[in-house]
């Protein structure tokens, strides 16, 4: 009962915040990019909240519980770099464009409606798929908490995130995201001591988990070995972490649900600071989350499906009040991602696919965007009823589509003098097609690690961008627009802003050293002590 009350209370709080914020939405810029005046804390909150979702708190932690915690940490070490690189190499230029959506940016940069609509279609299909995964995870969680069937839980989830997203747009989403970010971050850190205590307490929980015969080598760099090692050989597991981690780094840098947050920033210093703080947040949360979740195997090695491991822990090995916070935090993470995805899909349908322009009046654009949200949301509702639970893998598939199809074009749009509209169009098309076809083939036969769909898609995207651009011409309009993006805005070198931004860069470096020290003390030292004692025997 307490879990149900906690989740329902969090729903009401989030919905009320969204509704209150919606009263301040008076223009297309408010609805699409929150008036472009958001401070660092709101951009950080929205970035991290829209990244963490049921894919993280159900899918990824389930993989750690299954025997791959260090692989998931390796994955996170690669992908977290995307925040800093994205802020410096793409995000600040994106804000300079004054576009309302990423597809609009691509259309302006390459002076092509075809490129803009292609980007819009990829946005709608890619984010739609990701929204299915996150909605599915949230519905599974709510179904378990309330004791209702999946479809009933799905409808409740859908109504909740659709209602406040429909009214508040980006302004509502960015504020509710930040509230939810603090909520699930608090839940994560509060839960860690209780999970470790149930597994024997720290440091005993670490060697006890490593000694489990059911999942041998669970704390090794390559994950479990034996018949249960579903990621293949040790090298296969590491290469998977590196390849998918790098592709997710690109996703973080340029994907619509991440890079679009930079369009809302007050200035470019906010963008750079946000990239630094988000990187620190991801690394610290992941470090404690994945190591700790693996120790649940000591308490119960037979949780099925493994995607429910964190939820099971909240219900069975934590005090009730902590469990309520954790469950509500996971739900908050899910709702934040759902609201972000739905908002971006609706915006792309109205502003990019049907080209409803703000100069026709903000009311026309707002009305069309909201109608598009309801239609797309209803389609998502119907589609989500049917797929089997596969939260992590559906989410990973959707994300890698953006890495392959948008990655090369996004960076080239800023840093290449030779990229053309024809090259950008075919790069997007072949990049997306490479991932989709690769996934279809991979569902029938086991592909080697070097033929991961995201690799195939990225290679096709790069080749298309280079070859087609080589045999086409950069127009004067394209060249002029790119040069305008490279001009440094006035006031960017304000002394106070420069000092604060530089200090945060030093904090990032210091955090790297602190994370190494924490990892050594929290994970490596207890594991090493077990190894020494075994040799002594």
MOWO-V768679 format. One record per pair of residues at least 12 apart in sequence whose C-alpha atoms are under 10 Angstrom apart, sorted by the first residue. I is the first residue (numbers start at 0). GAP is how many residues later the second one is. Records with the same first field share a line. If there is no record, write none. Layout:
I = GAP, GAP
This chain:
0 = 144, 145, 323
1 = 143, 318, 319, 321, 322
2 = 139, 142, 143, 311, 312, 317, 318, 320, 321, 322, 323, 324, 325
3 = 138, 140, 141, 142, 143, 320, 323, 324
4 = 140, 141, 319, 323
5 = 315, 317, 318, 319, 320, 321, 322, 323
6 = 135, 138, 139, 317, 318, 319, 320, 321, 322, 323, 324, 325
7 = 134, 138, 320
8 = 319
9 = 170, 173, 315, 318, 319, 321, 322
10 = 145, 146, 149, 150, 317, 320, 321, 324
11 = 148
12 = 163, 166
13 = 146, 147, 150, 158, 159, 161, 162, 163, 165, 166, 318, 321, 322
14 = 145, 146, 147, 148, 149, 150, 157, 161
15 = 148, 160
16 = 147, 151, 155, 156, 158, 159, 162
17 = 143, 145, 146, 147, 148, 149, 150, 151, 153, 154, 155, 156, 157, 158, 159
18 = 144, 145, 146, 147, 148, 149, 153
19 = 144, 147, 148, 152
20 = 143, 146, 147, 148, 149, 150, 151, 152, 154, 155
21 = 142, 143, 144, 145, 146, 147, 148, 149, 150, 151
22 = 144, 145, 149
23 = 144, 147, 148
24 = 142, 143, 144, 145, 146, 147, 341
25 = 336, 337, 340
26 = 331, 334, 335, 336, 338, 339
27 = 72, 141, 142, 329, 330, 331, 333, 334, 335, 336, 337, 338, 341
28 = 69, 70, 71, 140, 141, 142, 235, 329, 333, 337
29 = 70, 138, 139, 140, 141, 142, 234, 332, 336
30 = 69, 134, 135, 136, 137, 138, 139, 140, 141, 142, 312, 316, 331, 334, 335, 338, 339
31 = 67, 68, 69, 136, 137, 138, 139, 228, 231, 232, 311, 312, 314, 315, 319, 333, 334, 337
32 = 65, 66, 67, 68, 136, 137, 138, 141, 227, 228, 229, 230, 231, 232
33 = 66, 134, 135, 136, 137, 138, 139, 140, 141, 227, 229, 230, 231, 232
34 = 135, 136, 228, 229, 230, 231
35 = 59, 62, 64, 135, 225, 226, 227, 228, 229, 230, 231
36 = 226, 227, 228, 229, 230, 233
37 = 133, 136, 137, 223, 224, 225, 226, 227, 228, 229, 232
38 = 225, 226, 227, 228, 230, 231, 232, 235
39 = 225, 226, 227, 229, 230, 231, 232, 233, 234, 235, 237
40 = 133, 134, 137, 229, 232, 233, 236
41 = 131, 132, 133, 134, 135, 136, 137, 139, 219, 222, 223, 228, 232
42 = 131, 132, 134, 135, 215, 217, 218, 219, 220, 221, 222, 223, 227, 228, 230, 231, 232, 235
43 = 130, 133, 134, 137, 217, 218, 226, 227, 229, 230, 231, 232, 233, 234, 235, 237
44 = 129, 130, 131, 132, 133, 134, 135, 136, 137, 216, 229, 232, 233, 236, 291
45 = 124, 127, 128, 129, 130, 131, 132, 133, 134, 135, 211, 212, 215, 232, 290, 291, 294
46 = 36, 127, 130, 131, 134, 205, 210, 211, 212, 213, 214, 215, 227, 228, 231, 289, 290, 293
47 = 35, 129, 130, 132, 133, 134, 137, 204, 210, 226, 229, 230, 231, 233, 234, 285, 288, 289
48 = 125, 127, 128, 129, 130, 131, 132, 133, 134, 135, 136, 209, 229, 283, 284, 285, 286, 287, 288, 291
49 = 123, 124, 127, 128, 130, 131, 207, 208, 211, 283, 284, 285, 286, 287, 288, 289, 290, 291
50 = 130, 201, 206, 207, 231, 282, 283, 285, 286, 289
51 = 129, 132, 133, 230, 278, 280, 281, 282, 284, 285
52 = 80, 81, 82, 84, 85, 131, 276, 277, 278, 279, 280, 281, 282, 283, 284, 285, 338, 339, 342
53 = 79, 80, 81, 82, 83, 84, 85, 86, 87, 253, 276, 277, 278, 279, 280, 281, 283, 284, 337, 338, 341
54 = 75, 78, 79, 81, 82, 83, 252, 278, 279, 282, 335, 336, 337, 338, 339, 340, 341
55 = 78, 230, 233, 234, 251, 274, 277, 278, 335, 336, 339
56 = 80, 127, 131, 232, 233, 250, 251, 252, 253, 254, 272, 273, 274, 276, 277, 335
57 = 76, 79, 80, 82, 83, 247, 248, 249, 250, 251, 252, 253, 272, 332, 333, 334
58 = 74, 75, 78, 246, 247, 248, 249, 250, 330, 331, 332, 333, 334, 335, 336, 337
59 = 12, 226, 229, 230, 246, 247, 331, 332, 333
60 = 225, 228, 229, 230, 231, 232, 233, 245, 246, 247, 248, 249, 331
61 = 228, 231, 232, 241, 242, 243, 244, 245, 246, 247, 248, 330
62 = 227, 230, 231, 243, 244, 246, 329
63 = 154, 155, 159, 225, 226, 227, 228, 229, 230, 231, 242, 243, 245
64 = 150, 153, 225, 226, 227, 228, 229, 230, 231, 232, 236, 237, 238, 241, 242, 243, 244, 245
65 = 149, 152, 157, 158, 162, 163, 164, 227, 228, 231, 235, 236, 237, 239, 240, 241, 243
66 = 143, 147, 148, 149, 150, 151, 152, 153, 155, 156, 157, 158, 161, 162, 163, 164, 227, 230
67 = 147, 149, 150, 151, 152, 153, 154, 155, 156, 161, 162, 163, 169, 222, 223, 226
68 = 149, 150, 151, 152, 153, 154, 155, 217, 218, 220, 221, 222, 223, 224, 225, 226
69 = 148, 149, 150, 151, 152, 153, 168, 171, 217, 220, 221, 224
70 = 147, 148, 149, 150, 151, 152, 163, 166, 167, 168, 169, 170, 171, 174, 219
71 = 149, 150, 151, 165, 166, 168, 169, 170, 173, 214, 215, 218, 219
72 = 148, 168, 172, 210, 213, 214, 215, 216, 217, 218
73 = 147, 148, 164, 165, 166, 167, 168, 171, 213
74 = 163, 164, 165, 166, 167, 168, 169, 170, 171, 172, 173, 174
75 = 165, 166, 168, 169, 170, 172, 173, 203, 206, 207, 210, 211
76 = 164, 165, 168, 169, 172, 202, 205, 206, 209, 210
77 = 163, 164, 165, 166, 167, 168, 169, 170, 171, 172
78 = 162, 163, 164, 165, 166, 167, 168, 169, 170, 171, 172, 173, 174, 200, 203, 204
79 = 165, 166, 168, 169, 170, 172, 173, 195, 196, 198, 199, 200, 201, 202, 203
80 = 164, 165, 167, 168, 169, 171, 172, 194, 195, 197, 198, 199, 201, 202
81 = 163, 164, 165, 166, 167, 168, 169, 170, 171, 172, 193, 196, 197
82 = 166, 167, 168, 169, 170, 171, 175, 176, 188, 189, 191, 192, 193, 194, 195, 196, 197, 199
83 = 165, 168, 169, 187, 188, 189, 190, 191, 192, 193, 194, 195, 421
84 = 164, 165, 167, 168, 169, 187, 190, 191
85 = 163, 164, 165, 166, 167, 168, 169, 172, 173, 176, 185, 186, 189, 325
86 = 165, 166, 167, 172, 175, 181, 182, 183, 184, 185, 186, 187, 188, 189
87 = 165, 180, 183, 184, 187
88 = 164, 165, 321, 322, 325, 326
89 = 163, 164, 169, 172, 320, 321, 322, 323, 324, 325
90 = 162, 163, 167, 168, 169, 170, 171, 172, 174, 177, 180, 181, 184, 319
91 = 167, 170, 171, 173, 175, 176, 177, 178, 179, 180, 393, 394
92 = 169, 170, 175, 320, 321, 389, 391, 392, 393, 394, 395
93 = 12, 160, 165, 166, 168, 169, 316, 320, 391
94 = 164, 165, 166, 167, 168, 169, 170, 171, 172, 173, 176, 390
95 = 167, 171, 172, 388, 389, 390, 391, 392, 393
96 = 12, 166, 384, 385, 387, 388
97 = 165, 166
98 = 161, 164
99 = 160, 163, 164, 247, 248, 251, 252, 258
100 = 15, 19, 155, 158, 159, 162, 243, 246, 247, 250, 251
101 = 14, 17, 18, 21, 152, 153, 154, 155, 157, 158, 161, 242, 246, 250, 308
102 = 12, 13, 14, 15, 16, 17, 18, 19, 20, 153, 244, 245, 248, 249, 250
103 = 12, 13, 15, 16, 244, 247, 248, 249, 251
104 = 14, 305, 308
105 = 12, 13, 14, 300, 303, 304, 307, 315, 318, 319
106 = 12, 13, 245, 314
107 = 369, 370, 373, 374
108 = 304, 305, 311, 312, 368, 369, 370, 371, 372, 373, 376
109 = 303, 309, 310, 311, 312, 313, 314, 315, 364, 365, 367, 368, 369, 371, 372
110 = 309, 310, 364, 366, 367, 368, 370
111 = 308, 309, 310, 312, 313, 366
112 = 239, 240, 242, 308
113 = 239, 307, 308, 310, 311
114 = 306, 307, 308, 309, 310, 311, 313, 314
115 = 232, 236, 237, 239, 309
116 = 231, 232, 234, 235, 236, 237, 238, 308
117 = 234, 235, 306, 307, 308, 310, 311
118 = 137, 229, 233, 234, 283, 286, 287, 305, 306, 309, 310
119 = 224, 225, 227, 228, 229, 230, 231, 232, 233, 234
120 = 224, 227, 228, 231, 232
121 = 226, 276, 279, 280, 283, 284, 306, 307, 310
122 = 132, 133, 134, 218, 221, 222, 225, 226, 275, 278, 279, 283
123 = 217, 218, 220, 221, 222, 223, 224, 225, 229, 252
124 = 220, 273, 276
125 = 129, 130, 215, 219, 269, 271, 272, 273, 274, 275, 276, 306
126 = 128, 129, 130, 211, 213, 214, 215, 217, 218, 268, 271, 272, 274, 275
127 = 210, 213, 214, 216, 217, 248, 249, 251, 252, 255, 270
128 = 212, 251, 254, 255, 265, 266, 267, 268, 269, 270
129 = 207, 208, 211, 261, 262, 263, 264, 265, 266, 267, 268, 269
130 = 203, 206, 207, 208, 209, 210, 211, 214, 246, 249, 250, 253, 263, 264, 267
131 = 206, 209, 245, 247, 248, 249, 250, 251, 252, 253, 255, 259, 262, 263, 266
132 = 201, 205, 251, 254, 255, 256, 257, 258, 259, 260, 261, 262, 263, 264, 265
133 = 199, 200, 201, 202, 203, 204, 207, 250, 256, 257, 258, 260, 261
134 = 18, 19, 20, 22, 23, 26, 199, 200, 202, 203, 245, 246, 249, 250, 256
135 = 14, 15, 17, 18, 21, 198, 245, 247, 248, 249, 250, 251, 252, 253, 254, 255
136 = 17, 170, 171, 193, 194, 197, 252, 253, 254, 255
137 = 15, 16, 19, 20, 192, 193, 194, 195, 196, 197, 200, 253
138 = 12, 13, 14, 15, 16, 17, 18, 19, 192, 195, 245, 246
139 = 13, 14, 167, 168, 249, 251
140 = 12, 13, 166, 167, 170, 186, 189, 190, 193
141 = 12, 14, 15, 185, 186, 189
142 = 13
143 = 164, 167, 168
144 = 166, 170, 182
149 = 235
150 = 230, 231, 233, 234, 235
153 = 227, 228, 230, 231
154 = 226, 227, 230
156 = 174, 177, 178, 181, 224
157 = 177, 180, 181, 219, 220, 222, 223
158 = 218, 219, 222
159 = 175, 178, 179
160 = 12, 173, 174, 175, 176, 177, 178, 179, 181, 216
161 = 173, 176, 177, 180, 181, 208, 211, 212, 215, 216
162 = 176, 211
163 = 12, 175
164 = 171, 173, 174, 175, 176, 177, 178, 181, 205, 208
165 = 173, 176, 177, 180, 200, 203, 204, 205, 206, 207, 208
166 = 199, 203
167 = 175, 202
168 = 170, 171, 173, 174, 175, 177, 178, 197, 200, 201
169 = 90, 91, 94, 169, 170, 173, 174, 177
170 = 93
171 = 167, 168, 171
172 = 162, 163, 164, 165, 166, 167, 168, 170
173 = 87, 90, 162, 165, 166
174 = 161
175 = 156, 159, 160, 163
176 = 155, 156, 158, 159, 160, 162, 163
177 = 158
178 = 153, 154, 157
179 = 148, 149, 150, 151, 152, 153, 154, 155, 156
180 = 148, 151, 152, 155
181 = 147, 150, 151
182 = 142, 143, 145, 146, 147, 148, 149, 150
183 = 141, 142, 143, 144, 145, 146, 147, 148, 149, 150
184 = 96, 100, 141, 144, 145, 148
185 = 99, 139, 140, 143
186 = 135, 136, 137, 138, 139, 140, 141, 142, 143
187 = 97, 98, 100, 101, 122, 134, 137, 138, 141, 142
188 = 95, 96, 99, 100, 137
189 = 128, 132, 133, 135, 136
190 = 97, 98, 101, 119, 122, 123, 126, 127, 128, 131, 132, 134, 135
191 = 96, 97, 99, 100, 101, 126
192 = 99, 125
193 = 98, 119, 120, 123, 124, 125, 128, 129
194 = 97, 98, 99, 100, 101, 104, 115, 118, 119, 121, 122, 123
195 = 95, 96, 97, 98, 99, 100, 102, 103, 121
196 = 98, 120, 121
197 = 97, 98, 100, 101, 115, 118, 119, 120
198 = 93, 95, 96, 97, 98, 99, 100, 101, 118
199 = 95, 98, 99
200 = 94
201 = 90, 320, 321, 324
202 = 318, 319, 320, 322, 323, 324, 326
203 = 91, 322, 323, 326
204 = 87, 89, 90, 91, 92, 93, 94, 318, 321, 322
205 = 13, 85, 86, 88, 89, 92, 316, 317, 318, 319, 320, 321, 324
206 = 12, 88, 316, 317, 318, 319, 320, 321, 322, 323, 324
207 = 87, 89, 90, 318, 319, 322
208 = 85, 86, 87, 88, 89, 90, 92, 318
209 = 14, 84, 85, 87, 88, 317, 320, 321
210 = 87, 316, 319
211 = 83, 85, 86, 89
213 = 12, 14, 83, 87, 88
214 = 12, 13, 14, 82, 86
215 = 12, 13
217 = 76, 77, 79
218 = 72, 75, 76, 304, 305, 308
219 = 14, 307
220 = 13, 14, 16, 17
221 = 12, 13, 14, 15, 16, 17, 19
222 = 14, 15
223 = 13
230 = 218
231 = 217
234 = 214
235 = 212, 213, 214
236 = 212
238 = 210, 211
239 = 209, 210, 212
242 = 206, 207, 209, 211, 212
243 = 152, 155, 156, 159, 208, 210, 211
245 = 157
246 = 149, 152, 153, 154, 155, 156, 157, 160, 207, 208, 211
247 = 148, 151, 152, 154, 155
248 = 154, 158
249 = 149, 150, 152, 153, 154, 156, 157, 158, 160, 161
250 = 148, 149, 150, 151, 152, 153, 155, 156
251 = 147, 150, 151
252 = 22, 150, 154, 157, 158
253 = 148, 149, 152, 153, 154, 155, 156, 157
254 = 144, 145, 146, 147, 148, 151, 152, 155
255 = 84, 85, 88, 89, 146, 150
256 = 80, 83, 84, 85, 86, 87, 88
257 = 82
258 = 12
259 = 80, 84
260 = 13, 79
261 = 12, 13
266 = 222, 224, 225
267 = 221, 224, 229
268 = 223, 224, 225, 228, 229, 231, 232, 233
269 = 227, 231
270 = 230
271 = 229, 230, 232, 233
272 = 227, 228, 229, 230, 231, 232
273 = 227, 230
274 = 230
275 = 225, 228, 229, 230, 231, 232, 233
276 = 227, 228, 230, 231
278 = 229, 232
279 = 227, 228, 229, 231, 232, 235
282 = 228, 229, 232
283 = 227, 228, 230, 231, 234
286 = 228, 231, 232, 235, 236
287 = 230, 231, 234, 235
288 = 21
290 = 228, 231, 232
291 = 230, 231
292 = 16, 17, 20
293 = 15
295 = 13, 14, 16, 17, 21
296 = 12
298 = 14, 18
299 = 12, 13
304 = 84
306 = 82, 83, 84, 85
309 = 13, 16, 17, 20
310 = 12, 13, 15, 16, 19
311 = 15
312 = 13, 14
313 = 12, 13
314 = 12
341 = 30, 31, 32, 34, 35, 38
342 = 26, 27, 29, 30, 34
343 = 25, 29
344 = 24, 27, 28, 31, 32
345 = 22, 23, 24, 25, 26, 27, 28, 29, 30, 31
346 = 18, 19, 21, 22, 23, 25, 26
347 = 21, 24, 25
348 = 19, 20, 22, 23, 24, 27
349 = 14, 15, 16, 17, 18, 19, 20, 21, 22, 23
350 = 14, 15, 17, 18
353 = 14
355 = 12, 13
396 = 38, 39, 42, 56, 57
397 = 34, 37, 38
398 = 55
399 = 31, 32, 35, 36, 53, 54, 55, 57, 58
400 = 27, 30, 31, 32, 33, 34, 35, 52, 53, 56, 57
401 = 26, 29, 30, 33, 52, 55, 56
402 = 28, 29, 32, 51, 52, 54, 55, 58
403 = 23, 24, 25, 26, 27, 28, 29, 30, 31, 49, 50, 51, 52, 53, 54, 55, 56, 57, 58
404 = 19, 20, 21, 22, 23, 24, 25, 26, 27, 28, 29, 30, 49, 52, 53, 54, 55, 56, 57
405 = 18, 21, 22, 23, 25, 26, 52, 55
406 = 20, 21, 24, 51, 54, 55
407 = 16, 19, 20, 23, 50, 51, 53, 54, 55, 56, 57, 58
408 = 12, 14, 15, 16, 17, 18, 19, 52, 53, 56
409 = 14
411 = 12, 50, 53
412 = 65, 69, 72
413 = 68, 69, 71, 72
414 = 67, 71
415 = 66
416 = 57, 61, 62, 65, 66
417 = 47, 48, 51, 52, 54, 55, 56, 57, 60, 61
418 = 46, 47, 48, 49, 50, 51, 53, 54, 55, 59, 60
419 = 45, 46, 48, 49, 50, 51, 52, 53, 54, 55, 58, 59
420 = 44, 47, 48, 51, 52, 53, 54, 57
421 = 42, 43, 46, 47, 48, 49, 50, 51, 52
422 = 38, 39, 40, 41, 42, 43, 44, 45, 46, 47, 48, 49, 50, 51
423 = 37, 38, 40, 41, 42, 44, 45
424 = 36, 39, 40, 43
425 = 34, 35, 36, 37, 38, 39, 41, 42, 43
426 = 30, 31, 32, 33, 34, 35, 36, 37, 38, 39, 40, 41, 42
427 = 29, 30, 32, 33, 34, 36, 37
428 = 28, 31, 32, 35
429 = 26, 27, 28, 29, 30, 31, 32, 33, 34, 35
430 = 22, 23, 24, 25, 26, 27, 28, 29, 30, 31, 32, 33, 34
431 = 21, 22, 24, 25, 26, 28, 29
432 = 20, 23, 24, 27, 28
433 = 18, 19, 20, 21, 22, 23, 24, 25, 26, 27
434 = 17, 18, 19, 20, 21, 22, 23, 25
435 = 17, 18, 20, 21
436 = 16, 19, 20
437 = 13, 14, 15, 16, 17, 18, 19
438 = 13, 14, 15
439 = 13
440 = 12
